[in-house]
Amino acid sequence: MGLSGHKVAPKVYFAIGISGAPQHLAGITDAKIVVAVNKDKSAPIFKNADYGVVADLYQFIPVLIKKIKERKGQA
């Protein structure tokens, strides 16, 4: 990704705090689902995301982790 030219093809790709630079976007084109988290509602990454969350990552990610753990019965 980015300047490395490496591509990824995961089922779900979380772009956390990523603005959406063209080099980065080229590396994630094969991802099945892209979830973007960025506090800038006009960040270019949202145009390429299947799901977008406008939030500060330092506030959102701990809540997301907690919810995932609760769902898996690990809370």
The first five atom37 places (N, CA, C, CB, O) and aatype in JSON, in Angstrom:
{
  "aatype": [12, 7, 10, 15, 7, 8, 11, 19, 0, 14, 11, 19, 18, 13, 0, 9, 7, 9, 15, 7, 0, 14, 5, 8, 10, 0, 7, 9, 16, 3, 0, 11, 9, 19, 19, 0, 19, 2, 11, 3, 11, 15, 0, 14, 9, 13, 11, 2, 0, 3, 18, 7, 19, 19, 0, 3, 10, 18, 5, 13, 9, 14, 19, 10, 9, 11, 11, 9, 11, 6, 1, 11, 7, 5, 0],
  "atom_mask": [
    [1, 1, 1, 1, 1],
    [1, 1, 1, 0, 1],
    [1, 1, 1, 1, 1],
    [1, 1, 1, 1, 1],
    [1, 1, 1, 0, 1],
    [1, 1, 1, 1, 1],
    [1, 1, 1, 1, 1],
    [1, 1, 1, 1, 1],
    [1, 1, 1, 1, 1],
    [1, 1, 1, 1, 1],
    [1, 1, 1, 1, 1],
    [1, 1, 1, 1, 1],
    [1, 1, 1, 1, 1],
    [1, 1, 1, 1, 1],
    [1, 1, 1, 1, 1],
    [1, 1, 1, 1, 1],
    [1, 1, 1, 0, 1],
    [1, 1, 1, 1, 1],
    [1, 1, 1, 1, 1],
    [1, 1, 1, 0, 1],
    [1, 1, 1, 1, 1],
    [1, 1, 1, 1, 1],
    [1, 1, 1, 1, 1],
    [1, 1, 1, 1, 1],
    [1, 1, 1, 1, 1],
    [1, 1, 1, 1, 1],
    [1, 1, 1, 0, 1],
    [1, 1, 1, 1, 1],
    [1, 1, 1, 1, 1],
    [1, 1, 1, 1, 1],
    [1, 1, 1, 1, 1],
    [1, 1, 1, 1, 1],
    [1, 1, 1, 1, 1],
    [1, 1, 1, 1, 1],
    [1, 1, 1, 1, 1],
    [1, 1, 1, 1, 1],
    [1, 1, 1, 1, 1],
    [1, 1, 1, 1, 1],
    [1, 1, 1, 1, 1],
    [1, 1, 1, 1, 1],
    [1, 1, 1, 1, 1],
    [1, 1, 1, 1, 1],
    [1, 1, 1, 1, 1],
    [1, 1, 1, 1, 1],
    [1, 1, 1, 1, 1],
    [1, 1, 1, 1, 1],
    [1, 1, 1, 1, 1],
    [1, 1, 1, 1, 1],
    [1, 1, 1, 1, 1],
    [1, 1, 1, 1, 1],
    [1, 1, 1, 1, 1],
    [1, 1, 1, 0, 1],
    [1, 1, 1, 1, 1],
    [1, 1, 1, 1, 1],
    [1, 1, 1, 1, 1],
    [1, 1, 1, 1, 1],
    [1, 1, 1, 1, 1],
    [1, 1, 1, 1, 1],
    [1, 1, 1, 1, 1],
    [1, 1, 1, 1, 1],
    [1, 1, 1, 1, 1],
    [1, 1, 1, 1, 1],
    [1, 1, 1, 1, 1],
    [1, 1, 1, 1, 1],
    [1, 1, 1, 1, 1],
    [1, 1, 1, 1, 1],
    [1, 1, 1, 1, 1],
    [1, 1, 1, 1, 1],
    [1, 1, 1, 1, 1],
    [1, 1, 1, 1, 1],
    [1, 1, 1, 1, 1],
    [1, 1, 1, 1, 1],
    [1, 1, 1, 0, 1],
    [1, 1, 1, 1, 1],
    [1, 1, 1, 1, 1]
  ],
  "atom_positions": [
    [[0.84, -1.17, 0.0], [0.0, 0.0, 0.0], [0.88, 1.24, 0.0], [-0.95, 0.0, 1.2], [2.06, 1.18, 0.34]],
    [[0.3, 2.32, -0.38], [1.06, 3.55, -0.4], [2.23, 3.46, -1.35], [0.0, 0.0, 0.0], [2.1, 2.92, -2.45]],
    [[3.35, 3.97, -0.94], [4.53, 3.99, -1.8], [5.13, 2.62, -2.03], [5.56, 4.89, -1.2], [5.9, 2.44, -2.97]],
    [[4.8, 1.64, -1.19], [5.36, 0.3, -1.35], [4.79, -0.41, -2.57], [5.1, -0.54, -0.1], [5.44, -1.3, -3.13]],
    [[3.6, -0.03, -2.99], [2.95, -0.69, -4.11], [2.28, -1.99, -3.73], [0.0, 0.0, 0.0], [1.77, -2.69, -4.61]],
    [[2.27, -2.34, -2.45], [1.67, -3.58, -1.96], [0.15, -3.47, -1.98], [2.17, -3.9, -0.54], [-0.4, -2.45, -1.55]],
    [[-0.54, -4.51, -2.47], [-1.99, -4.54, -2.47], [-2.47, -5.56, -1.45], [-2.53, -4.88, -3.88], [-1.8, -6.56, -1.18]],
    [[-3.65, -5.31, -0.88], [-4.26, -6.25, 0.05], [-5.66, -6.58, -0.45], [-4.31, -5.66, 1.5], [-6.29, -5.77, -1.14]],
    [[-6.15, -7.76, -0.11], [-7.48, -8.19, -0.54], [-8.22, -8.88, 0.6], [-7.37, -9.13, -1.76], [-8.64, -10.03, 0.46]],
    [[-8.39, -8.19, 1.73], [-9.1, -8.82, 2.85], [-10.61, -8.8, 2.64], [-8.75, -8.1, 4.16], [-11.12, -8.1, 1.76]],
    [[-11.32, -9.57, 3.46], [-12.78, -9.52, 3.42], [-13.27, -8.17, 3.92], [-13.39, -10.66, 4.27], [-14.16, -7.56, 3.34]],
    [[-12.65, -7.71, 5.03], [-13.0, -6.4, 5.6], [-11.71, -5.64, 5.86], [-13.84, -6.55, 6.92], [-10.78, -6.16, 6.47]],
    [[-11.67, -4.39, 5.39], [-10.5, -3.53, 5.6], [-10.96, -2.31, 6.38], [-9.83, -3.11, 4.23], [-11.88, -1.6, 5.95]],
    [[-10.34, -2.05, 7.52], [-10.64, -0.87, 8.32], [-9.6, 0.2, 8.01], [-10.65, -1.2, 9.85], [-8.41, 0.02, 8.27]],
    [[-10.05, 1.31, 7.45], [-9.18, 2.46, 7.18], [-9.4, 3.45, 8.32], [-9.49, 3.12, 5.75], [-10.31, 4.28, 8.27]],
    [[-8.57, 3.36, 9.33], [-8.76, 4.14, 10.55], [-7.81, 5.32, 10.54], [-8.54, 3.27, 11.82], [-6.59, 5.16, 10.59]],
    [[-8.39, 6.52, 10.47], [-7.58, 7.73, 10.44], [-6.86, 7.93, 9.12], [0.0, 0.0, 0.0], [-5.89, 8.69, 9.06]],
    [[-7.32, 7.27, 8.07], [-6.7, 7.37, 6.75], [-7.45, 8.44, 5.95], [-6.71, 5.98, 6.0], [-8.68, 8.42, 5.9]],
    [[-6.72, 9.36, 5.35], [-7.38, 10.43, 4.61], [-7.9, 9.98, 3.26], [-6.42, 11.58, 4.42], [-8.94, 10.45, 2.8]],
    [[-7.18, 9.06, 2.62], [-7.61, 8.58, 1.31], [-6.71, 9.03, 0.19], [0.0, 0.0, 0.0], [-7.18, 9.32, -0.91]],
    [[-5.4, 9.09, 0.45], [-4.44, 9.45, -0.59], [-4.54, 8.44, -1.74], [-2.98, 9.5, -0.02], [-4.77, 7.25, -1.49]],
    [[-4.39, 8.89, -2.98], [-4.51, 7.98, -4.13], [-3.63, 6.74, -4.03], [-4.18, 8.72, -5.39], [-4.05, 5.66, -4.45]],
    [[-2.42, 6.86, -3.49], [-1.53, 5.71, -3.36], [-2.13, 4.66, -2.44], [-0.15, 6.15, -2.85], [-2.03, 3.46, -2.69]],
    [[-2.75, 5.12, -1.36], [-3.37, 4.2, -0.41], [-4.58, 3.53, -1.05], [-3.78, 4.94, 0.89], [-4.76, 2.32, -0.93]],
    [[-5.41, 4.31, -1.71], [-6.61, 3.76, -2.33], [-6.28, 2.69, -3.36], [-7.42, 4.87, -2.97], [-7.01, 1.7, -3.48]],
    [[-5.2, 2.87, -4.08], [-4.8, 1.88, -5.08], [-4.46, 0.55, -4.42], [-3.59, 2.38, -5.88], [-4.64, -0.5, -5.03]],
    [[-3.99, 0.57, -3.2], [-3.61, -0.65, -2.49], [-4.77, -1.41, -1.89], [0.0, 0.0, 0.0], [-4.6, -2.57, -1.49]],
    [[-5.96, -0.79, -1.81], [-7.09, -1.46, -1.16], [-8.24, -1.75, -2.13], [-7.61, -0.62, -0.01], [-9.33, -2.09, -1.69]],
    [[-8.01, -1.62, -3.41], [-9.09, -1.81, -4.39], [-9.67, -3.21, -4.38], [-8.59, -1.49, -5.77], [-10.82, -3.39, -4.78]],
    [[-8.92, -4.2, -3.94], [-9.41, -5.58, -3.94], [-10.07, -5.99, -2.62], [-8.27, -6.51, -4.23], [-10.5, -7.14, -2.49]],
    [[-10.16, -5.09, -1.67], [-10.84, -5.4, -0.41], [-12.34, -5.56, -0.68], [-10.58, -4.3, 0.66], [-12.92, -4.78, -1.43]],
    [[-12.96, -6.56, -0.06], [-14.4, -6.79, -0.27], [-15.23, -5.67, 0.35], [-14.82, -8.15, 0.31], [-16.13, -5.13, -0.29]],
    [[-14.93, -5.33, 1.62], [-15.65, -4.28, 2.33], [-14.64, -3.32, 2.94], [-16.6, -4.88, 3.43], [-13.69, -3.76, 3.6]],
    [[-14.84, -2.03, 2.73], [-13.96, -1.0, 3.3], [-14.78, -0.19, 4.3], [-13.35, -0.07, 2.18], [-15.82, 0.36, 3.97]],
    [[-14.27, -0.14, 5.54], [-14.88, 0.65, 6.6], [-13.92, 1.78, 6.94], [-15.22, -0.22, 7.87], [-12.78, 1.52, 7.33]],
    [[-14.36, 3.01, 6.78], [-13.51, 4.17, 7.04], [-13.93, 4.88, 8.31], [-13.54, 5.14, 5.85], [-15.12, 5.09, 8.55]],
    [[-12.94, 5.25, 9.12], [-13.17, 6.03, 10.34], [-12.27, 7.24, 10.25], [-12.9, 5.18, 11.65], [-11.04, 7.12, 10.22]],
    [[-12.87, 8.43, 10.2], [-12.1, 9.66, 10.1], [-12.91, 10.8, 10.69], [-11.71, 9.96, 8.62], [-14.13, 10.83, 10.53]],
    [[-12.24, 11.72, 11.37], [-12.99, 12.83, 11.97], [-13.34, 13.92, 10.96], [-12.2, 13.43, 13.11], [-14.16, 14.79, 11.25]],
    [[-12.72, 13.88, 9.79], [-13.01, 14.86, 8.72], [-14.08, 14.29, 7.81], [-11.71, 15.2, 7.91], [-13.81, 13.38, 7.02]],
    [[-15.29, 14.82, 7.91], [-16.4, 14.28, 7.12], [-16.2, 14.4, 5.62], [-17.68, 14.97, 7.51], [-16.89, 13.73, 4.85]],
    [[-15.27, 15.22, 5.18], [-15.02, 15.36, 3.75], [-13.74, 14.65, 3.31], [-14.93, 16.84, 3.38], [-13.23, 14.9, 2.21]],
    [[-13.21, 13.76, 4.15], [-12.01, 13.0, 3.79], [-12.3, 12.14, 2.55], [-11.53, 12.1, 4.98], [-13.34, 11.49, 2.48]],
    [[-11.4, 12.15, 1.59], [-11.62, 11.39, 0.34], [-11.85, 9.89, 0.54], [-10.44, 11.58, -0.56], [-12.48, 9.26, -0.31]],
    [[-11.37, 9.33, 1.62], [-11.54, 7.89, 1.86], [-13.01, 7.49, 1.87], [-10.89, 7.49, 3.18], [-13.35, 6.36, 1.5]],
    [[-13.89, 8.39, 2.29], [-15.31, 8.06, 2.37], [-15.92, 7.77, 1.0], [-16.06, 9.19, 3.03], [-16.9, 7.03, 0.9]],
    [[-15.36, 8.35, -0.05], [-15.87, 8.1, -1.4], [-15.59, 6.66, -1.85], [-15.24, 9.08, -2.39], [-16.25, 6.15, -2.75]],
    [[-14.61, 6.03, -1.22], [-14.23, 4.67, -1.59], [-14.61, 3.64, -0.53], [-12.74, 4.61, -1.84], [-14.24, 2.47, -0.64]],
    [[-15.33, 4.07, 0.48], [-15.7, 3.17, 1.58], [-17.13, 2.65, 1.42], [-15.56, 3.89, 2.93], [-18.01, 3.35, 0.91]],
    [[-17.33, 1.42, 1.85], [-18.68, 0.86, 1.88], [-19.44, 1.39, 3.1], [-18.63, -0.68, 1.89], [-20.65, 1.59, 3.06]],
    [[-18.68, 1.59, 4.18], [-19.25, 2.14, 5.41], [-18.32, 3.23, 5.91], [-19.45, 1.02, 6.5], [-17.1, 3.09, 5.85]],
    [[-18.89, 4.31, 6.42], [-18.08, 5.4, 6.93], [-18.56, 5.85, 8.3], [0.0, 0.0, 0.0], [-19.76, 5.93, 8.55]],
    [[-17.61, 6.15, 9.17], [-17.91, 6.65, 10.5], [-17.15, 7.96, 10.67], [-17.53, 5.61, 11.62], [-15.92, 7.98, 10.6]],
    [[-17.88, 9.04, 10.89], [-17.25, 10.33, 11.15], [-17.12, 10.45, 12.66], [-18.08, 11.54, 10.53], [-18.09, 10.72, 13.36]],
    [[-15.89, 10.25, 13.13], [-15.63, 10.29, 14.58], [-14.13, 10.37, 14.81], [-16.24, 9.05, 15.3], [-13.33, 10.03, 13.93]],
    [[-13.77, 10.81, 15.99], [-12.38, 10.8, 16.41], [-12.0, 9.35, 16.7], [-12.13, 11.72, 17.65], [-12.65, 8.71, 17.53]],
    [[-10.97, 8.85, 16.06], [-10.61, 7.44, 16.2], [-10.28, 7.07, 17.64], [-9.44, 7.11, 15.32], [-10.52, 5.94, 18.05]],
    [[-9.73, 8.0, 18.41], [-9.35, 7.71, 19.8], [-10.57, 7.57, 20.7], [-8.45, 8.81, 20.33], [-10.47, 7.01, 21.79]],
    [[-11.71, 8.07, 20.26], [-12.94, 7.87, 21.01], [-13.73, 6.69, 20.45], [-13.8, 9.15, 20.99], [-14.34, 5.93, 21.21]],
    [[-13.73, 6.54, 19.15], [-14.54, 5.51, 18.51], [-13.98, 4.1, 18.67], [-14.69, 5.82, 17.06], [-14.73, 3.18, 18.99]],
    [[-12.7, 3.92, 18.47], [-12.11, 2.58, 18.47], [-12.27, 1.86, 19.81], [-10.64, 2.68, 18.11], [-12.61, 0.68, 19.81]],
    [[-12.03, 2.51, 20.96], [-12.27, 1.79, 22.23], [-13.72, 1.31, 22.38], [-11.91, 2.7, 23.4], [-13.95, 0.22, 22.92]],
    [[-14.67, 2.1, 21.91], [-16.08, 1.69, 21.98], [-16.32, 0.51, 21.05], [-17.02, 2.87, 21.61], [-17.02, -0.44, 21.41]],
    [[-15.75, 0.56, 19.85], [-15.89, -0.55, 18.9], [-15.31, -1.83, 19.47], [-15.21, -0.2, 17.57], [-15.94, -2.89, 19.38]],
    [[-14.14, -1.77, 20.04], [-13.5, -2.95, 20.64], [-14.37, -3.51, 21.76], [-12.1, -2.59, 21.18], [-14.55, -4.72, 21.86]],
    [[-14.9, -2.63, 22.6], [-15.76, -3.08, 23.7], [-16.99, -3.8, 23.16], [-16.18, -1.88, 24.57], [-17.38, -4.84, 23.68]],
    [[-17.61, -3.24, 22.13], [-18.81, -3.85, 21.55], [-18.5, -5.2, 20.93], [-19.44, -2.92, 20.5], [-19.29, -6.14, 21.05]],
    [[-17.37, -5.31, 20.26], [-16.97, -6.59, 19.66], [-16.75, -7.64, 20.74], [-15.7, -6.42, 18.8], [-17.18, -8.78, 20.61]],
    [[-16.06, -7.25, 21.81], [-15.83, -8.18, 22.91], [-17.13, -8.61, 23.57], [-14.9, -7.55, 23.96], [-17.3, -9.78, 23.91]],
    [[-18.05, -7.68, 23.74], [-19.37, -8.02, 24.33], [-20.09, -9.02, 23.44], [-20.24, -6.74, 24.51], [-20.7, -9.97, 23.93]],
    [[-20.02, -8.81, 22.16], [-20.69, -9.7, 21.21], [-20.09, -11.09, 21.22], [-20.63, -9.12, 19.81], [-20.79, -12.09, 21.03]],
    [[-18.78, -11.15, 21.45], [-18.1, -12.45, 21.49], [-18.16, -13.06, 22.89], [-16.65, -12.3, 21.05], [-17.66, -14.17, 23.09]],
    [[-18.76, -12.35, 23.84], [-18.87, -12.87, 25.2], [-17.6, -12.76, 26.01], [0.0, 0.0, 0.0], [-17.39, -13.53, 26.94]],
    [[-16.73, -11.79, 25.67], [-15.46, -11.62, 26.36], [-15.43, -10.4, 27.26], [-14.36, -11.52, 25.36], [-14.39, -10.1, 27.85]],
    [[-16.52, -9.71, 27.38], [-16.52, -8.48, 28.16], [-16.58, -8.75, 29.64], [-17.68, -7.61, 27.76], [-16.59, -7.81, 30.44]]
  ]
}
